[in-house]
Amino acid sequence: MIEMESGGTSESPIEPKKGKSKTPRTPKESTLKQKSPAEFFAENKNIAGFDNPGKSLYTTVRELVENSLDSAESISELPFVEITIEEIGKSKFNTMIGLVDRDRVDAELYDDFETAKAREKRLAKEARTQEIQAKNAALGKKVKDQSAAKGMKGRGEASFYRVTCKDNGKGMPHEDIPNMFGRVLSGTKYGLKQTRGKFGLGAKMALIWSKMSTGLPIEISSSMKGQNYMTFCRLDIDIHRNVPHIHLHEKRDNNDRWHGAEIQVVIEGNWTTYRSKILHYMRQMAVITPYAQFLFRFISDTSDKNVTVKFARRTDVMPPVPLETKHHPSSVDLLLIKRLIAETSKQNLLQFLQHEFVNIGKAHAGRLIGEMGPEFSPKMAVKTLTDQQIVRVNQLFRQAKFDDPAGDCLSPAGEYNLRLGIIKELHPDMVATYSGSAQVFEGHPFIVEAGVSVGGKDVKHGLNIFRFANRIPLLFEQGADVVTRTALKRINWGSYKINQTQDKIGVFVSVVSTKIPFKGTGKEYIGDDITEIATAVKYAIQQCCIQLKSKILKKLHAREQQERKRNLSKYIPDATGAIYDVLKEMAQFQVSKKKRYEEEDAEMLEKVSERSITKDTLTEKLAQHVEKVDYEMALEYATQSGVSEEPREDIYIQALEVDHKFIDFQSPIFIFRFIS
């Protein structure tokens, strides 16, 4: 037995040191929690385009503008949208929220924090850099200036903006406004149709961002057509319960009989970094919607930072309103079939197949039911289908062949509007447009429209690509988009007499569909992996290029004619001088030698002797001959290849007043209007 200093034995208990216990902790029992949709999007705001303050300002403008356009188009009203961004200083913002400005007391709190270890590491790195620079200087090498050390930075000073969007659209019912703005995943755009929205969030996400960054509510003024009152509502959102928190909801007088909506929200943003993106978005929106008028204003305390841009309306021809359609059998899944069964008003299976899906007639539905098996019958109650039977229906939908859905539910911009928008905003030297017929991917119809322009105002040299999906501009993640890849890699621009690097080329491609196959969480680009869309995009651009090639060749031919005419005209003085000298000698020879010439020649030589034909006379006649030959060649070329478009002038016709009665006859390029 070994004795210890304390006189105890090895069997004596040794007290453990306090704080050093290695007993494993028992984990707390996890609690099942649930998140509301509003809370989910608040925590994952980047999904809806609210990655940072600058992107949030851009996305807020985009959502409000697109809602305004949808609202006006739904009642066939020519849209007029006013968008204002007002910069709010820190003092003004503090006043708005009732906070008193306070001077800084502890200055060290605002300095970049650096640990002792980090400081030691930084100083050692700076010393090594200085040593290397000293050696390079001794060897005569060029020495770069040492950049200032980068300290740790926080978020910096916040900037706040009041965003206001006013339109002349449909307006909103008084009782629906709180839920339309204060309840996430509630709205009127969830049917199967072409819609501008990407997530169905609209201004709701702007309200969530406002609550997160400023805590201020959103303000809505709205009135529907024919109402003698206007609704005013001030509200924010209960994030955890996904319900509106109403501050004020009342009816006010509407003496001006205004209809539409005005939405005002105060958010944190960054105008400096996203100024170009916002203005670029507004310009592209003006291209794809030339029937709309936009007034954009940025207001700052510093007057030289103010911006006012008006995008004028150039036509009153609007695309048709997109129609809601039914699902194509090849595009559905088990969950969707179950939902359709639960919501259908049809009683039996035959009626369900015939009325809930496109391209299934009565006879076709009967054949499908016969193929499903003996346990199925046309008269069986559709709501009695078991899960196994629904799986059988889904399997048959996947395997059977169905006609492609028609594209009559879609609303493309139209060649006329696309061409007019490009001319209005870019002022190109020449432009060509093409609108394809409806095609299908995964059971969803889509239409691709394209425009290609050459030259223009504020257009960079090389390819300038403008992408649109359901008539909204796509500005981000351009490199992976099907339009960019097609324009850069699949089009041989040289074969169309277009120089890809030196010419100012605008490529405009618009895709409309009941389902845009966006890639990525931000839904900012269309992937290059869908063969049907990639092929349609390439074909549409090529058709535009073929049109441009014809125009370019005409211009080249006209230029060659001008060059030939210039060269001929340049030699007229020398040619006439030489010819006149020869004629004078011949005239003298005739007088002295009495040589007989033909009657016409003798008459001409006599006129030369009498000086009724001079050198100036020959010059004038030769110039007339050059003009005549040039005109005859141009006329022959025009007869063979079509009348040339040059010279021409762009003419814009102002919209008629509403009390005029007229009939439109439309073509892709012109609108012929007969007024009665």
HUHUBEL-V916938 format. One record per residue. N is the residue number from 1. PHI is phi in whole degrees, 0 to 359 (* if undefined). Layout:
BEGIN
((N,PHI) (N,PHI))
END
This chain:
BEGIN
((1,*) (2,262) (3,273) (4,258) (5,298) (6,279) (7,88) (8,273) (9,253) (10,293) (11,276) (12,293) (13,293) (14,253) (15,289) (16,291) (17,289) (18,292) (19,83) (20,247) (21,292) (22,255) (23,292) (24,295) (25,282) (26,275) (27,295) (28,290) (29,292) (30,292) (31,252) (32,289) (33,238) (34,227) (35,247) (36,279) (37,304) (38,296) (39,293) (40,299) (41,288) (42,294) (43,278) (44,237) (45,295) (46,295) (47,299) (48,266) (49,91) (50,251) (51,289) (52,208) (53,303) (54,294) (55,296) (56,294) (57,296) (58,298) (59,294) (60,299) (61,300) (62,299) (63,297) (64,292) (65,295) (66,292) (67,298) (68,296) (69,297) (70,300) (71,296) (72,289) (73,294) (74,295) (75,245) (76,55) (77,259) (78,299) (79,292) (80,229) (81,240) (82,251) (83,237) (84,232) (85,244) (86,250) (87,285) (88,243) (89,289) (90,299) (91,297) (92,295) (93,295) (94,299) (95,296) (96,298) (97,263) (98,78) (99,250) (100,275) (101,298) (102,224) (103,286) (104,287) (105,253) (106,261) (107,296) (108,295) (109,297) (110,260) (111,278) (112,295) (113,275) (114,217) (115,288) (116,297) (117,294) (118,294) (119,294) (120,298) (121,294) (122,294) (123,295) (124,296) (125,294) (126,295) (127,295) (128,297) (129,298) (130,296) (131,294) (132,295) (133,294) (134,295) (135,296) (136,297) (137,295) (138,294) (139,275) (140,83) (141,279) (142,289) (143,253) (144,278) (145,292) (146,287) (147,288) (148,296) (149,295) (150,271) (151,272) (152,284) (153,240) (154,268) (155,288) (156,83) (157,289) (158,282) (159,242) (160,239) (161,218) (162,261) (163,257) (164,235) (165,230) (166,236) (167,222) (168,244) (169,272) (170,290) (171,81) (172,230) (173,299) (174,306) (175,283) (176,270) (177,302) (178,303) (179,286) (180,293) (181,250) (182,249) (183,225) (184,291) (185,64) (186,228) (187,177) (188,246) (189,246) (190,264) (191,285) (192,275) (193,201) (194,290) (195,228) (196,284) (197,295) (198,261) (199,241) (200,77) (201,265) (202,56) (203,285) (204,298) (205,291) (206,296) (207,293) (208,298) (209,295) (210,297) (211,294) (212,285) (213,261) (214,234) (215,78) (216,271) (217,283) (218,262) (219,240) (220,235) (221,242) (222,207) (223,210) (224,269) (225,300) (226,90) (227,281) (228,263) (229,228) (230,236) (231,270) (232,240) (233,222) (234,241) (235,206) (236,228) (237,235) (238,277) (239,301) (240,285) (241,257) (242,56) (243,226) (244,287) (245,250) (246,271) (247,269) (248,206) (249,213) (250,214) (251,259) (252,232) (253,293) (254,235) (255,293) (256,277) (257,57) (258,288) (259,231) (260,140) (261,216) (262,230) (263,243) (264,229) (265,218) (266,252) (267,223) (268,281) (269,204) (270,213) (271,289) (272,300) (273,279) (274,246) (275,302) (276,295) (277,295) (278,294) (279,293) (280,295) (281,298) (282,297) (283,294) (284,292) (285,295) (286,292) (287,292) (288,277) (289,230) (290,291) (291,274) (292,256) (293,244) (294,242) (295,235) (296,249) (297,226) (298,242) (299,243) (300,226) (301,295) (302,269) (303,298) (304,288) (305,268) (306,294) (307,226) (308,225) (309,229) (310,246) (311,256) (312,284) (313,282) (314,239) (315,203) (316,247) (317,268) (318,253) (319,295) (320,295) (321,290) (322,300) (323,258) (324,286) (325,234) (326,261) (327,285) (328,276) (329,305) (330,282) (331,253) (332,261) (333,230) (334,300) (335,298) (336,292) (337,299) (338,297) (339,293) (340,296) (341,295) (342,292) (343,264) (344,291) (345,261) (346,280) (347,269) (348,252) (349,294) (350,299) (351,294) (352,299) (353,295) (354,286) (355,252) (356,260) (357,226) (358,276) (359,64) (360,235) (361,275) (362,297) (363,296) (364,296) (365,299) (366,298) (367,294) (368,297) (369,296) (370,297) (371,283) (372,289) (373,132) (374,293) (375,282) (376,257) (377,214) (378,301) (379,270) (380,293) (381,293) (382,294) (383,282) (384,265) (385,297) (386,279) (387,300) (388,295) (389,292) (390,294) (391,299) (392,297) (393,300) (394,297) (395,298) (396,294) (397,299) (398,286) (399,267) (400,286) (401,261) (402,233) (403,297) (404,292) (405,292) (406,283) (407,262) (408,288) (409,275) (410,268) (411,227) (412,289) (413,296) (414,94) (415,301) (416,299) (417,293) (418,295) (419,297) (420,295) (421,297) (422,296) (423,297) (424,295) (425,264) (426,251) (427,50) (428,284) (429,289) (430,207) (431,213) (432,226) (433,229) (434,207) (435,236) (436,278) (437,279) (438,293) (439,232) (440,224) (441,224) (442,50) (443,83) (444,250) (445,286) (446,211) (447,230) (448,249) (449,244) (450,217) (451,217) (452,231) (453,239) (454,233) (455,81) (456,131) (457,264) (458,55) (459,242) (460,282) (461,291) (462,98) (463,276) (464,245) (465,259) (466,240) (467,246) (468,225) (469,230) (470,52) (471,64) (472,233) (473,289) (474,248) (475,250) (476,248) (477,52) (478,288) (479,301) (480,268) (481,286) (482,297) (483,292) (484,297) (485,297) (486,293) (487,295) (488,276) (489,246) (490,246) (491,250) (492,270) (493,297) (494,299) (495,291) (496,255) (497,65) (498,243) (499,270) (500,295) (501,259) (502,263) (503,283) (504,271) (505,250) (506,253) (507,245) (508,243) (509,228) (510,239) (511,245) (512,239) (513,195) (514,287) (515,212) (516,277) (517,280) (518,295) (519,246) (520,80) (521,290) (522,279) (523,52) (524,250) (525,207) (526,259) (527,296) (528,266) (529,262) (530,263) (531,301) (532,300) (533,288) (534,300) (535,294) (536,294) (537,296) (538,298) (539,296) (540,296) (541,296) (542,297) (543,297) (544,295) (545,294) (546,297) (547,298) (548,294) (549,301) (550,300) (551,292) (552,294) (553,297) (554,297) (555,295) (556,297) (557,296) (558,296) (559,293) (560,296) (561,298) (562,296) (563,293) (564,297) (565,297) (566,295) (567,293) (568,297) (569,295) (570,295) (571,265) (572,301) (573,301) (574,294) (575,294) (576,294) (577,298) (578,294) (579,295) (580,293) (581,297) (582,296) (583,296) (584,296) (585,296) (586,295) (587,295) (588,294) (589,295) (590,294) (591,292) (592,281) (593,261) (594,56) (595,285) (596,273) (597,246) (598,298) (599,302) (600,292) (601,295) (602,297) (603,295) (604,293) (605,293) (606,294) (607,293) (608,295) (609,296) (610,279) (611,62) (612,280) (613,249) (614,244) (615,297) (616,296) (617,297) (618,297) (619,300) (620,296) (621,295) (622,291) (623,296) (624,297) (625,295) (626,299) (627,299) (628,295) (629,297) (630,296) (631,294) (632,296) (633,294) (634,295) (635,294) (636,295) (637,295) (638,295) (639,294) (640,282) (641,245) (642,103) (643,292) (644,291) (645,276) (646,261) (647,280) (648,215) (649,218) (650,287) (651,238) (652,249) (653,263) (654,294) (655,295) (656,282) (657,290) (658,292) (659,277) (660,281) (661,255) (662,207) (663,237) (664,260) (665,244) (666,254) (667,230) (668,300) (669,247) (670,235) (671,241) (672,264) (673,239) (674,256) (675,264) (676,249))
END
